[in-house]
Amino acid sequence: MSDRPSTPLLDQIARPADMKGLSDSQLVQLAHELRQETISAVSETGGHLGAGLGVVELTVALHAIFDTPRDKLIWDVSHQSYPHKILTERRDRIRTLRTKGGLSGFTKRSESPYDPFGAAHSSTSISAALGFSVARDLGGVVPEGLGEAIAVIGDGSMSAGMAFEAMNNAGHLNKRMIVILNDNEMSIAPPVGALSSYLSRLYAEEPFQELKAVAKGAASLLPEPFREGAKRAKDMLKGMAVGGTMFESFGFSYVGPIDGHDMDQMLPVLRTVKARAKGPVLIHVLTKKGKGYAPAEAARDKGHATAKFDVVTGKQHKTPSNAPSYTGIFGDELVKLAAKDDKICAVTAAMPDGTGLALMAERYPSRCFDVGIAEQHGVTFAAALAAGGMKPFCAMYSTFLQRGYDQVVHDVAIQRLPVRFAIDRAGLVGADGATHAGSFDIGFMANLPGMVVMAAADEAELVHMVHTAAAHDAGPIAFRYPRGEGEGVEMPEEPQLLEIGKGRMIQEGKRVALLSFGTRLGEVKKAAEALAAKGITPTIADARFAKPLDREMILDLVAGHEALICIEEGAVGGFGSHVGQLLSDEGVFDAGFKYRSIVLPDTFIDQASPADMYETAAMNAPQIEAKVLEVLGVAQIGEKRA
Ligand SMILES: Cc1ncc(C[n+]2csc(CCOP(=O)(O)OP(=O)(O)O)c2C)c(N)n1
């Protein structure tokens, strides 16, 4: 395409081995071209832009100096890995990022040997690098061999407990490994907490320029264990790195901070570390999220995630939405509740915008807590807020709540504390793929004694559920809702407080009952319309609750129909399994009752549009219709008969 950037040097690089003969100044040029190519690709695909732009020079420097895929380069979260993908045999597919059948937006072992460890949830990279370094020293065998273990982790991700657990262990094992702390003073939102202020102090108080000169001039001027003849330099660098001591107290050699956009600093530092490191080393690199693309640099989120956009203007091509988003509805209702009740408070783990809590943070900052990327802490913190007489809403994406699961069990459920879990991005999420799918929360929440579990069928239902959760003081309660916009239904003038454990009838029909839990209700209704044309009118009900189940309603449905079909946007072991358990306990199957439960298939579904993913999962209207016909024994037109 003519509007693609000119990239003469990059055009000669298919893989890192092709970079080995390049001079330092050519590497600078390569980084420039790589940046343009990244911008151009993401303008066509949408996706994570800012993080990748911030590590372009780092990516080039690492691949020039280290020997991937033998050396294991592990990107934390890996939303910053697009430039890495371009340099590692995937440039020809980079414009398929995040689409069905295309490249994943994250590193993925099955995609490339240059992705030794998949990620998408944060703060796993140091543990992974340590595992590789120990496997190497124990003689582990893998096809590409085992060389260095290098983790690249952002300052936001560094704030999570796992990163500290891994550093604690790494310092103790004292294995040779390299952690690159990519400090851009950003998470998705501005980073929060003591670590963030600490990192700022590491460079704010000292003359950065001096280090620049040092790094440029002399590779020997590095701290322990790069001693050789560098006592003076060591003292100097240590002095500059005011309190690099925190990492040192974990047993790491600390180097930095260095300018991550200046190859003249990065190349010598990386070469020296490679030549001389013995135990774990942490290199503190300062970068700018969105670097080199003005619209990203200027954006509030530094171009963290973007739709497709126009490269010249930076204008994103967003399709206008017809209905409000579920996230927005949650955020608005919470603020209304908080206005009336000063005990209402909220917790987010580094996702104030994504979870709709930004408004609450603005209006009631003293009652809205961004705890950083710290879901485990966030859940326990919410538990104690509840124990202290507050009414906490713990707002997390389904997929990230997984990380706080023991806290949900141990701190919330066992103590019957009234934490309100607002579970966003429930169900399949689209372009982010399997790592972000909210597939498991129905199962892992509904199996907990005393937990109330609701799913909103549409945005009006979500309004009721937010208010129902606020009013529920008897124990923990969760409500789930999907990514994206609502169904466009009329919004209630007044929220209702739902009766706990009661579903609602949508349509009375005959022979077969469809019992929906969550937003598949829309597809169920469409299926029912198609069935009506075939003379079949199914009964439709919205369960609202997976726990407690509406026993009465479900047993009535059984009594009045030949068959019952449940559907939910979740993996096996959720709502349908609870209904199946109820029916078996009641002896319903003894009389040959027909029961089906439509759940996500037992596979991890790769990225595609949500509708495509639900097609793969066989959960769209035509597939629901087919299931009804199958269970009733009605052959479909065109179906082959034996
Ligand atoms: C466990 C977990 N919680 C939340 C997220 C959502 N998330 C994706 S990237 C990100 C910010 C990461 O910040 P940082 O590590 O500083 O990297 P940057 O984007 O600034 O390069 C967050 C919170 C996640 N990926 N994993």
The ligand as an SDF file (V2000), in Angstrom:
LIG
                    3D

 26 27  0  0  0  0  0  0  0  0999 V2000
   -3.5360   -9.1800   36.5870 C   0  0  0  0  0  0  0  0  0  0  0  0
   -3.8500   -8.0760   35.6170 C   0  0  0  0  0  0  0  0  0  0  0  0
   -4.6320   -7.0490   36.0200 N   0  0  0  0  0  0  0  0  0  0  0  0
   -4.9260   -6.0550   35.1600 C   0  0  0  0  0  0  0  0  0  0  0  0
   -4.4450   -6.0660   33.8860 C   0  0  0  0  0  0  0  0  0  0  0  0
   -4.8490   -4.9840   32.8980 C   0  0  0  0  0  0  0  0  0  0  0  0
   -3.6780   -4.2540   32.4240 N   0  0  0  0  0  0  0  0  0  0  0  0
   -3.1380   -4.4700   31.2160 C   0  0  0  0  0  0  0  0  0  0  0  0
   -1.8070   -3.5230   30.9150 S   0  0  0  0  0  0  0  0  0  0  0  0
   -1.9650   -2.7620   32.3970 C   0  0  0  0  0  0  0  0  0  0  0  0
   -1.0150   -1.6640   32.7700 C   0  0  0  0  0  0  0  0  0  0  0  0
    0.3740   -2.1510   32.7800 C   0  0  0  0  0  0  0  0  0  0  0  0
    1.2070   -1.0790   33.1450 O   0  0  0  0  0  0  0  0  0  0  0  0
    2.7590   -1.2390   32.9800 P   0  0  0  0  0  0  0  0  0  0  0  0
    3.2180   -2.5520   33.4690 O   0  0  0  0  0  0  0  0  0  0  0  0
    3.4000   -0.0400   33.5770 O   0  0  0  0  0  0  0  0  0  0  0  0
    2.9660   -1.2660   31.4030 O   0  0  0  0  0  0  0  0  0  0  0  0
    2.7520   -0.0880   30.3360 P   0  0  0  0  0  0  0  0  0  0  0  0
    1.4170   -0.3310   29.7040 O   0  0  0  0  0  0  0  0  0  0  0  0
    2.8310    1.2240   31.0370 O   0  0  0  0  0  0  0  0  0  0  0  0
    3.8640   -0.2810   29.3670 O   0  0  0  0  0  0  0  0  0  0  0  0
   -3.0540   -3.2590   33.1170 C   0  0  0  0  0  0  0  0  0  0  0  0
   -3.4920   -2.7850   34.4250 C   0  0  0  0  0  0  0  0  0  0  0  0
   -3.6430   -7.1650   33.5140 C   0  0  0  0  0  0  0  0  0  0  0  0
   -3.1530   -7.2860   32.2840 N   0  0  0  0  0  0  0  0  0  0  0  0
   -3.3640   -8.1370   34.3900 N   0  0  0  0  0  0  0  0  0  0  0  0
  1  2  1  0
  2  3  1  0
  2 26  2  0
  3  4  2  0
  4  5  1  0
  5  6  1  0
  5 24  2  0
  6  7  1  0
  7  8  2  0
  7 22  1  0
  8  9  1  0
  9 10  1  0
 10 11  1  0
 10 22  2  0
 11 12  1  0
 12 13  1  0
 13 14  1  0
 14 15  2  0
 14 16  1  0
 14 17  1  0
 17 18  1  0
 18 19  2  0
 18 20  1  0
 18 21  1  0
 22 23  1  0
 24 25  1  0
 24 26  1  0
M  CHG  1   7   1
M  END
$$$$
